[in-house]
């Protein structure tokens, strides 16, 4: 039963595997230095979701270090 549910869930998203990044994926994933690994892992805990330092006035203050580490 669990295998069947898992298989159906995987099939629902199968067509999205070959898709491109869109909308906010580009700055949050493909341009984010924290995700790309261009700095130390500790920076993930000092920056917001978009890779901007939390102390910066232009920061969105969206703090999601676990998500950023997952993308990394």
PyMOL Python script that loads the backbone (N, CA, C, O; Angstrom):
from pymol import cmd

cmd.read_pdbstr("""\
ATOM      1  N   UNK A   1       0.808  -1.192   0.000  1.00  0.00           N
ATOM      2  CA  UNK A   1       0.000   0.000   0.000  1.00  0.00           C
ATOM      3  C   UNK A   1       0.858   1.265   0.000  1.00  0.00           C
ATOM      4  O   UNK A   1       0.609   2.191  -0.773  1.00  0.00           O
ATOM      5  N   UNK A   2       1.882   1.299   0.883  1.00  0.00           N
ATOM      6  CA  UNK A   2       2.755   2.462   0.965  1.00  0.00           C
ATOM      7  C   UNK A   2       3.559   2.642  -0.318  1.00  0.00           C
ATOM      8  O   UNK A   2       3.788   3.763  -0.772  1.00  0.00           O
ATOM      9  N   UNK A   3       3.973   1.543  -0.882  1.00  0.00           N
ATOM     10  CA  UNK A   3       4.718   1.588  -2.135  1.00  0.00           C
ATOM     11  C   UNK A   3       3.848   2.148  -3.254  1.00  0.00           C
ATOM     12  O   UNK A   3       4.328   2.935  -4.070  1.00  0.00           O
ATOM     13  N   UNK A   4       2.600   1.762  -3.306  1.00  0.00           N
ATOM     14  CA  UNK A   4       1.678   2.258  -4.317  1.00  0.00           C
ATOM     15  C   UNK A   4       1.465   3.763  -4.174  1.00  0.00           C
ATOM     16  O   UNK A   4       1.473   4.484  -5.172  1.00  0.00           O
ATOM     17  N   UNK A   5       1.279   4.239  -2.960  1.00  0.00           N
ATOM     18  CA  UNK A   5       1.102   5.674  -2.709  1.00  0.00           C
ATOM     19  C   UNK A   5       2.359   6.435  -3.111  1.00  0.00           C
ATOM     20  O   UNK A   5       2.273   7.489  -3.741  1.00  0.00           O
ATOM     21  N   UNK A   6       3.521   5.911  -2.751  1.00  0.00           N
ATOM     22  CA  UNK A   6       4.786   6.538  -3.133  1.00  0.00           C
ATOM     23  C   UNK A   6       4.982   6.582  -4.633  1.00  0.00           C
ATOM     24  O   UNK A   6       5.456   7.583  -5.171  1.00  0.00           O
ATOM     25  N   UNK A   7       4.624   5.517  -5.305  1.00  0.00           N
ATOM     26  CA  UNK A   7       4.751   5.454  -6.762  1.00  0.00           C
ATOM     27  C   UNK A   7       3.827   6.465  -7.436  1.00  0.00           C
ATOM     28  O   UNK A   7       4.240   7.144  -8.376  1.00  0.00           O
ATOM     29  N   UNK A   8       2.616   6.571  -6.981  1.00  0.00           N
ATOM     30  CA  UNK A   8       1.672   7.543  -7.547  1.00  0.00           C
ATOM     31  C   UNK A   8       2.165   8.968  -7.313  1.00  0.00           C
ATOM     32  O   UNK A   8       2.075   9.810  -8.207  1.00  0.00           O
ATOM     33  N   UNK A   9       2.682   9.242  -6.124  1.00  0.00           N
ATOM     34  CA  UNK A   9       3.218  10.576  -5.837  1.00  0.00           C
ATOM     35  C   UNK A   9       4.406  10.894  -6.739  1.00  0.00           C
ATOM     36  O   UNK A   9       4.514  12.015  -7.236  1.00  0.00           O
ATOM     37  N   UNK A  10       5.294   9.935  -6.957  1.00  0.00           N
ATOM     38  CA  UNK A  10       6.447  10.148  -7.834  1.00  0.00           C
ATOM     39  C   UNK A  10       6.011  10.379  -9.271  1.00  0.00           C
ATOM     40  O   UNK A  10       6.579  11.225  -9.963  1.00  0.00           O
ATOM     41  N   UNK A  11       5.022   9.647  -9.722  1.00  0.00           N
ATOM     42  CA  UNK A  11       4.532   9.813 -11.095  1.00  0.00           C
ATOM     43  C   UNK A  11       3.920  11.191 -11.329  1.00  0.00           C
ATOM     44  O   UNK A  11       4.013  11.735 -12.430  1.00  0.00           O
ATOM     45  N   UNK A  12       3.306  11.745 -10.313  1.00  0.00           N
ATOM     46  CA  UNK A  12       2.702  13.074 -10.446  1.00  0.00           C
ATOM     47  C   UNK A  12       3.745  14.147 -10.745  1.00  0.00           C
ATOM     48  O   UNK A  12       3.446  15.113 -11.448  1.00  0.00           O
ATOM     49  N   UNK A  13       4.951  13.998 -10.231  1.00  0.00           N
ATOM     50  CA  UNK A  13       5.989  15.008 -10.394  1.00  0.00           C
ATOM     51  C   UNK A  13       7.069  14.600 -11.394  1.00  0.00           C
ATOM     52  O   UNK A  13       8.043  15.332 -11.568  1.00  0.00           O
ATOM     53  N   UNK A  14       6.925  13.488 -12.034  1.00  0.00           N
ATOM     54  CA  UNK A  14       7.932  12.976 -12.948  1.00  0.00           C
ATOM     55  C   UNK A  14       8.209  13.936 -14.103  1.00  0.00           C
ATOM     56  O   UNK A  14       9.355  14.073 -14.529  1.00  0.00           O
ATOM     57  N   UNK A  15       7.178  14.597 -14.611  1.00  0.00           N
ATOM     58  CA  UNK A  15       7.376  15.499 -15.743  1.00  0.00           C
ATOM     59  C   UNK A  15       8.128  16.769 -15.364  1.00  0.00           C
ATOM     60  O   UNK A  15       8.576  17.487 -16.258  1.00  0.00           O
ATOM     61  N   UNK A  16       8.282  17.074 -14.093  1.00  0.00           N
ATOM     62  CA  UNK A  16       8.983  18.271 -13.661  1.00  0.00           C
ATOM     63  C   UNK A  16      10.477  18.091 -13.477  1.00  0.00           C
ATOM     64  O   UNK A  16      11.189  19.068 -13.244  1.00  0.00           O
ATOM     65  N   UNK A  17      10.961  16.881 -13.575  1.00  0.00           N
ATOM     66  CA  UNK A  17      12.383  16.621 -13.348  1.00  0.00           C
ATOM     67  C   UNK A  17      13.258  17.333 -14.378  1.00  0.00           C
ATOM     68  O   UNK A  17      14.325  17.839 -14.033  1.00  0.00           O
ATOM     69  N   UNK A  18      12.831  17.377 -15.608  1.00  0.00           N
ATOM     70  CA  UNK A  18      13.614  18.010 -16.679  1.00  0.00           C
ATOM     71  C   UNK A  18      13.327  19.503 -16.816  1.00  0.00           C
ATOM     72  O   UNK A  18      13.857  20.139 -17.727  1.00  0.00           O
ATOM     73  N   UNK A  19      12.509  20.081 -15.942  1.00  0.00           N
ATOM     74  CA  UNK A  19      12.146  21.490 -16.028  1.00  0.00           C
ATOM     75  C   UNK A  19      13.277  22.416 -15.614  1.00  0.00           C
ATOM     76  O   UNK A  19      14.222  22.010 -14.938  1.00  0.00           O
ATOM     77  N   UNK A  20      13.160  23.668 -16.034  1.00  0.00           N
ATOM     78  CA  UNK A  20      14.149  24.689 -15.689  1.00  0.00           C
ATOM     79  C   UNK A  20      13.741  25.405 -14.414  1.00  0.00           C
ATOM     80  O   UNK A  20      12.605  25.284 -13.956  1.00  0.00           O
ATOM     81  N   UNK A  21      14.681  26.156 -13.843  1.00  0.00           N
ATOM     82  CA  UNK A  21      14.364  27.008 -12.712  1.00  0.00           C
ATOM     83  C   UNK A  21      13.574  28.209 -13.212  1.00  0.00           C
ATOM     84  O   UNK A  21      13.855  28.726 -14.294  1.00  0.00           O
ATOM     85  N   UNK A  22      12.603  28.651 -12.450  1.00  0.00           N
ATOM     86  CA  UNK A  22      11.769  29.791 -12.835  1.00  0.00           C
ATOM     87  C   UNK A  22      11.588  30.739 -11.655  1.00  0.00           C
ATOM     88  O   UNK A  22      11.858  30.385 -10.507  1.00  0.00           O
ATOM     89  N   UNK A  23      11.135  31.928 -11.953  1.00  0.00           N
ATOM     90  CA  UNK A  23      10.763  32.967 -10.984  1.00  0.00           C
ATOM     91  C   UNK A  23      11.865  33.201  -9.953  1.00  0.00           C
ATOM     92  O   UNK A  23      12.968  33.607 -10.319  1.00  0.00           O
ATOM     93  N   UNK A  24      11.593  32.956  -8.688  1.00  0.00           N
ATOM     94  CA  UNK A  24      12.563  33.250  -7.642  1.00  0.00           C
ATOM     95  C   UNK A  24      13.616  32.155  -7.473  1.00  0.00           C
ATOM     96  O   UNK A  24      14.508  32.290  -6.635  1.00  0.00           O
ATOM     97  N   UNK A  25      13.529  31.078  -8.249  1.00  0.00           N
ATOM     98  CA  UNK A  25      14.545  30.022  -8.168  1.00  0.00           C
ATOM     99  C   UNK A  25      15.905  30.533  -8.625  1.00  0.00           C
ATOM    100  O   UNK A  25      16.940  30.102  -8.115  1.00  0.00           O
ATOM    101  N   UNK A  26      15.902  31.443  -9.580  1.00  0.00           N
ATOM    102  CA  UNK A  26      17.166  31.922 -10.142  1.00  0.00           C
ATOM    103  C   UNK A  26      17.994  32.659  -9.088  1.00  0.00           C
ATOM    104  O   UNK A  26      19.149  32.287  -8.878  1.00  0.00           O
ATOM    105  N   UNK A  27      17.457  33.696  -8.409  1.00  0.00           N
ATOM    106  CA  UNK A  27      18.295  34.330  -7.375  1.00  0.00           C
ATOM    107  C   UNK A  27      18.473  33.481  -6.118  1.00  0.00           C
ATOM    108  O   UNK A  27      19.496  33.589  -5.442  1.00  0.00           O
ATOM    109  N   UNK A  28      17.491  32.641  -5.797  1.00  0.00           N
ATOM    110  CA  UNK A  28      17.570  31.870  -4.552  1.00  0.00           C
ATOM    111  C   UNK A  28      18.470  30.650  -4.664  1.00  0.00           C
ATOM    112  O   UNK A  28      19.036  30.211  -3.663  1.00  0.00           O
ATOM    113  N   UNK A  29      18.612  30.094  -5.864  1.00  0.00           N
ATOM    114  CA  UNK A  29      19.386  28.859  -6.022  1.00  0.00           C
ATOM    115  C   UNK A  29      20.578  29.038  -6.957  1.00  0.00           C
ATOM    116  O   UNK A  29      21.714  28.773  -6.563  1.00  0.00           O
ATOM    117  N   UNK A  30      20.338  29.475  -8.170  1.00  0.00           N
ATOM    118  CA  UNK A  30      21.418  29.497  -9.163  1.00  0.00           C
ATOM    119  C   UNK A  30      22.398  30.647  -8.984  1.00  0.00           C
ATOM    120  O   UNK A  30      23.521  30.567  -9.482  1.00  0.00           O
ATOM    121  N   UNK A  31      22.009  31.723  -8.284  1.00  0.00           N
ATOM    122  CA  UNK A  31      22.901  32.864  -8.065  1.00  0.00           C
ATOM    123  C   UNK A  31      23.331  33.033  -6.611  1.00  0.00           C
ATOM    124  O   UNK A  31      24.153  33.898  -6.310  1.00  0.00           O
ATOM    125  N   UNK A  32      22.798  32.235  -5.720  1.00  0.00           N
ATOM    126  CA  UNK A  32      23.067  32.358  -4.294  1.00  0.00           C
ATOM    127  C   UNK A  32      24.417  31.729  -3.958  1.00  0.00           C
ATOM    128  O   UNK A  32      24.619  30.530  -4.150  1.00  0.00           O
ATOM    129  N   UNK A  33      25.340  32.554  -3.453  1.00  0.00           N
ATOM    130  CA  UNK A  33      26.686  32.069  -3.136  1.00  0.00           C
ATOM    131  C   UNK A  33      26.680  31.018  -2.028  1.00  0.00           C
ATOM    132  O   UNK A  33      27.542  30.140  -1.993  1.00  0.00           O
ATOM    133  N   UNK A  34      25.700  31.112  -1.122  1.00  0.00           N
ATOM    134  CA  UNK A  34      25.608  30.112  -0.050  1.00  0.00           C
ATOM    135  C   UNK A  34      25.225  28.747  -0.612  1.00  0.00           C
ATOM    136  O   UNK A  34      25.723  27.724  -0.142  1.00  0.00           O
ATOM    137  N   UNK A  35      24.364  28.721  -1.594  1.00  0.00           N
ATOM    138  CA  UNK A  35      23.933  27.464  -2.212  1.00  0.00           C
ATOM    139  C   UNK A  35      25.042  26.900  -3.104  1.00  0.00           C
ATOM    140  O   UNK A  35      25.261  25.689  -3.142  1.00  0.00           O
ATOM    141  N   UNK A  36      25.730  27.777  -3.812  1.00  0.00           N
ATOM    142  CA  UNK A  36      26.773  27.333  -4.734  1.00  0.00           C
ATOM    143  C   UNK A  36      28.044  26.882  -4.029  1.00  0.00           C
ATOM    144  O   UNK A  36      28.909  26.270  -4.655  1.00  0.00           O
ATOM    145  N   UNK A  37      28.174  27.174  -2.735  1.00  0.00           N
ATOM    146  CA  UNK A  37      29.345  26.738  -1.979  1.00  0.00           C
ATOM    147  C   UNK A  37      30.553  27.630  -2.165  1.00  0.00           C
ATOM    148  O   UNK A  37      31.684  27.171  -2.005  1.00  0.00           O
ATOM    149  N   UNK A  38      30.339  28.917  -2.504  1.00  0.00           N
ATOM    150  CA  UNK A  38      31.456  29.841  -2.703  1.00  0.00           C
ATOM    151  C   UNK A  38      31.978  30.435  -1.405  1.00  0.00           C
ATOM    152  O   UNK A  38      32.895  31.255  -1.420  1.00  0.00           O
ATOM    153  N   UNK A  39      31.409  30.033  -0.301  1.00  0.00           N
ATOM    154  CA  UNK A  39      31.854  30.526   0.998  1.00  0.00           C
ATOM    155  C   UNK A  39      31.748  29.423   2.024  1.00  0.00           C
ATOM    156  O   UNK A  39      31.311  28.314   1.715  1.00  0.00           O
ATOM    157  N   UNK A  40      32.148  29.729   3.246  1.00  0.00           N
ATOM    158  CA  UNK A  40      32.056  28.719   4.304  1.00  0.00           C
ATOM    159  C   UNK A  40      30.600  28.407   4.655  1.00  0.00           C
ATOM    160  O   UNK A  40      29.713  29.241   4.474  1.00  0.00           O
ATOM    161  N   UNK A  41      30.375  27.212   5.151  1.00  0.00           N
ATOM    162  CA  UNK A  41      29.027  26.775   5.513  1.00  0.00           C
ATOM    163  C   UNK A  41      28.439  27.684   6.596  1.00  0.00           C
ATOM    164  O   UNK A  41      27.222  27.859   6.652  1.00  0.00           O
ATOM    165  N   UNK A  42      29.268  28.253   7.441  1.00  0.00           N
ATOM    166  CA  UNK A  42      28.784  29.124   8.518  1.00  0.00           C
ATOM    167  C   UNK A  42      28.047  30.344   7.977  1.00  0.00           C
ATOM    168  O   UNK A  42      27.195  30.900   8.670  1.00  0.00           O
ATOM    169  N   UNK A  43      28.355  30.770   6.757  1.00  0.00           N
ATOM    170  CA  UNK A  43      27.667  31.916   6.156  1.00  0.00           C
ATOM    171  C   UNK A  43      26.176  31.654   5.982  1.00  0.00           C
ATOM    172  O   UNK A  43      25.376  32.590   6.010  1.00  0.00           O
ATOM    173  N   UNK A  44      25.799  30.408   5.805  1.00  0.00           N
ATOM    174  CA  UNK A  44      24.386  30.059   5.653  1.00  0.00           C
ATOM    175  C   UNK A  44      23.593  30.520   6.871  1.00  0.00           C
ATOM    176  O   UNK A  44      22.431  30.908   6.745  1.00  0.00           O
ATOM    177  N   UNK A  45      24.210  30.477   8.043  1.00  0.00           N
ATOM    178  CA  UNK A  45      23.531  30.849   9.279  1.00  0.00           C
ATOM    179  C   UNK A  45      23.575  32.350   9.545  1.00  0.00           C
ATOM    180  O   UNK A  45      22.921  32.833  10.469  1.00  0.00           O
ATOM    181  N   UNK A  46      24.338  33.091   8.745  1.00  0.00           N
ATOM    182  CA  UNK A  46      24.432  34.544   8.904  1.00  0.00           C
ATOM    183  C   UNK A  46      23.670  35.300   7.819  1.00  0.00           C
ATOM    184  O   UNK A  46      23.420  36.498   7.950  1.00  0.00           O
ATOM    185  N   UNK A  47      23.306  34.602   6.756  1.00  0.00           N
ATOM    186  CA  UNK A  47      22.638  35.245   5.629  1.00  0.00           C
ATOM    187  C   UNK A  47      21.171  34.845   5.566  1.00  0.00           C
ATOM    188  O   UNK A  47      20.753  33.847   6.152  1.00  0.00           O
ATOM    189  N   UNK A  48      20.397  35.655   4.834  1.00  0.00           N
ATOM    190  CA  UNK A  48      18.996  35.303   4.633  1.00  0.00           C
ATOM    191  C   UNK A  48      18.884  34.265   3.513  1.00  0.00           C
ATOM    192  O   UNK A  48      19.894  33.795   2.990  1.00  0.00           O
ATOM    193  N   UNK A  49      17.674  33.921   3.158  1.00  0.00           N
ATOM    194  CA  UNK A  49      17.412  32.897   2.141  1.00  0.00           C
ATOM    195  C   UNK A  49      18.022  33.244   0.788  1.00  0.00           C
ATOM    196  O   UNK A  49      18.348  32.348   0.009  1.00  0.00           O
ATOM    197  N   UNK A  50      18.178  34.518   0.505  1.00  0.00           N
ATOM    198  CA  UNK A  50      18.668  34.976  -0.795  1.00  0.00           C
ATOM    199  C   UNK A  50      20.182  35.146  -0.813  1.00  0.00           C
ATOM    200  O   UNK A  50      20.743  35.477  -1.858  1.00  0.00           O
ATOM    201  N   UNK A  51      20.865  34.927   0.322  1.00  0.00           N
ATOM    202  CA  UNK A  51      22.313  35.042   0.385  1.00  0.00           C
ATOM    203  C   UNK A  51      22.804  36.408   0.813  1.00  0.00           C
ATOM    204  O   UNK A  51      24.006  36.672   0.769  1.00  0.00           O
ATOM    205  N   UNK A  52      21.899  37.283   1.227  1.00  0.00           N
ATOM    206  CA  UNK A  52      22.260  38.621   1.688  1.00  0.00           C
ATOM    207  C   UNK A  52      22.456  38.576   3.201  1.00  0.00           C
ATOM    208  O   UNK A  52      21.665  37.951   3.907  1.00  0.00           O
ATOM    209  N   UNK A  53      23.504  39.233   3.705  1.00  0.00           N
ATOM    210  CA  UNK A  53      23.694  39.238   5.167  1.00  0.00           C
ATOM    211  C   UNK A  53      22.462  39.795   5.882  1.00  0.00           C
ATOM    212  O   UNK A  53      21.869  40.777   5.436  1.00  0.00           O
ATOM    213  N   UNK A  54      22.084  39.164   6.989  1.00  0.00           N
ATOM    214  CA  UNK A  54      20.891  39.567   7.730  1.00  0.00           C
ATOM    215  C   UNK A  54      20.992  41.009   8.239  1.00  0.00           C
ATOM    216  O   UNK A  54      19.971  41.683   8.372  1.00  0.00           O
ATOM    217  N   UNK A  55      22.188  41.482   8.520  1.00  0.00           N
ATOM    218  CA  UNK A  55      22.369  42.842   9.030  1.00  0.00           C
ATOM    219  C   UNK A  55      22.225  43.900   7.931  1.00  0.00           C
ATOM    220  O   UNK A  55      22.070  45.085   8.228  1.00  0.00           O
ATOM    221  N   UNK A  56      22.274  43.482   6.685  1.00  0.00           N
ATOM    222  CA  UNK A  56      22.168  44.416   5.559  1.00  0.00           C
ATOM    223  C   UNK A  56      20.756  44.989   5.482  1.00  0.00           C
ATOM    224  O   UNK A  56      19.776  44.280   5.709  1.00  0.00           O
ATOM    225  N   UNK A  57      20.661  46.279   5.161  1.00  0.00           N
ATOM    226  CA  UNK A  57      19.344  46.923   5.058  1.00  0.00           C
ATOM    227  C   UNK A  57      18.506  46.366   3.915  1.00  0.00           C
ATOM    228  O   UNK A  57      17.278  46.430   3.961  1.00  0.00           O
ATOM    229  N   UNK A  58      19.156  45.820   2.889  1.00  0.00           N
ATOM    230  CA  UNK A  58      18.418  45.275   1.743  1.00  0.00           C
ATOM    231  C   UNK A  58      17.990  43.818   1.954  1.00  0.00           C
ATOM    232  O   UNK A  58      17.380  43.217   1.069  1.00  0.00           O
ATOM    233  N   UNK A  59      18.306  43.254   3.118  1.00  0.00           N
ATOM    234  CA  UNK A  59      17.930  41.870   3.407  1.00  0.00           C
ATOM    235  C   UNK A  59      16.422  41.755   3.584  1.00  0.00           C
ATOM    236  O   UNK A  59      15.786  42.630   4.172  1.00  0.00           O
ATOM    237  N   UNK A  60      15.858  40.668   3.069  1.00  0.00           N
ATOM    238  CA  UNK A  60      14.430  40.406   3.229  1.00  0.00           C
ATOM    239  C   UNK A  60      14.117  39.823   4.601  1.00  0.00           C
ATOM    240  O   UNK A  60      12.949  39.691   4.969  1.00  0.00           O
ATOM    241  N   UNK A  61      15.144  39.478   5.351  1.00  0.00           N
ATOM    242  CA  UNK A  61      15.025  38.883   6.685  1.00  0.00           C
ATOM    243  C   UNK A  61      14.290  37.545   6.665  1.00  0.00           C
ATOM    244  O   UNK A  61      13.695  37.141   7.664  1.00  0.00           O
ATOM    245  N   UNK A  62      14.334  36.870   5.534  1.00  0.00           N
ATOM    246  CA  UNK A  62      13.734  35.531   5.427  1.00  0.00           C
ATOM    247  C   UNK A  62      14.813  34.509   5.765  1.00  0.00           C
ATOM    248  O   UNK A  62      15.618  34.138   4.911  1.00  0.00           O
ATOM    249  N   UNK A  63      14.822  34.069   6.987  1.00  0.00           N
ATOM    250  CA  UNK A  63      15.867  33.197   7.520  1.00  0.00           C
ATOM    251  C   UNK A  63      15.446  31.740   7.373  1.00  0.00           C
ATOM    252  O   UNK A  63      14.562  31.273   8.092  1.00  0.00           O
ATOM    253  N   UNK A  64      16.074  31.017   6.442  1.00  0.00           N
ATOM    254  CA  UNK A  64      15.760  29.601   6.203  1.00  0.00           C
ATOM    255  C   UNK A  64      17.042  28.801   6.007  1.00  0.00           C
ATOM    256  O   UNK A  64      17.285  28.306   4.906  1.00  0.00           O
ATOM    257  N   UNK A  65      17.862  28.659   7.035  1.00  0.00           N
ATOM    258  CA  UNK A  65      19.141  27.983   6.860  1.00  0.00           C
ATOM    259  C   UNK A  65      19.022  26.508   6.478  1.00  0.00           C
ATOM    260  O   UNK A  65      19.848  26.010   5.713  1.00  0.00           O
ATOM    261  N   UNK A  66      18.029  25.806   6.986  1.00  0.00           N
ATOM    262  CA  UNK A  66      17.882  24.385   6.649  1.00  0.00           C
ATOM    263  C   UNK A  66      17.566  24.215   5.163  1.00  0.00           C
ATOM    264  O   UNK A  66      18.103  23.323   4.507  1.00  0.00           O
ATOM    265  N   UNK A  67      16.697  25.069   4.640  1.00  0.00           N
ATOM    266  CA  UNK A  67      16.378  25.016   3.217  1.00  0.00           C
ATOM    267  C   UNK A  67      17.608  25.326   2.378  1.00  0.00           C
ATOM    268  O   UNK A  67      17.877  24.641   1.391  1.00  0.00           O
ATOM    269  N   UNK A  68      18.358  26.358   2.767  1.00  0.00           N
ATOM    270  CA  UNK A  68      19.566  26.733   2.032  1.00  0.00           C
ATOM    271  C   UNK A  68      20.594  25.611   2.074  1.00  0.00           C
ATOM    272  O   UNK A  68      21.240  25.329   1.064  1.00  0.00           O
ATOM    273  N   UNK A  69      20.755  24.970   3.222  1.00  0.00           N
ATOM    274  CA  UNK A  69      21.686  23.841   3.316  1.00  0.00           C
ATOM    275  C   UNK A  69      21.225  22.672   2.443  1.00  0.00           C
ATOM    276  O   UNK A  69      22.053  21.971   1.862  1.00  0.00           O
ATOM    277  N   UNK A  70      19.933  22.461   2.349  1.00  0.00           N
ATOM    278  CA  UNK A  70      19.408  21.400   1.499  1.00  0.00           C
ATOM    279  C   UNK A  70      19.716  21.669   0.028  1.00  0.00           C
ATOM    280  O   UNK A  70      20.088  20.761  -0.716  1.00  0.00           O
ATOM    281  N   UNK A  71      19.555  22.935  -0.384  1.00  0.00           N
ATOM    282  CA  UNK A  71      19.885  23.302  -1.765  1.00  0.00           C
ATOM    283  C   UNK A  71      21.376  23.184  -2.017  1.00  0.00           C
ATOM    284  O   UNK A  71      21.798  22.811  -3.112  1.00  0.00           O
ATOM    285  N   UNK A  72      22.169  23.496  -1.018  1.00  0.00           N
ATOM    286  CA  UNK A  72      23.629  23.431  -1.175  1.00  0.00           C
ATOM    287  C   UNK A  72      24.071  22.018  -1.449  1.00  0.00           C
ATOM    288  O   UNK A  72      25.265  21.765  -1.610  1.00  0.00           O
TER     289      UNK A  72
END
""", "prot")
cmd.dss("prot")
cmd.show_as("cartoon", "prot")
cmd.util.cbc("prot")
cmd.orient("prot")
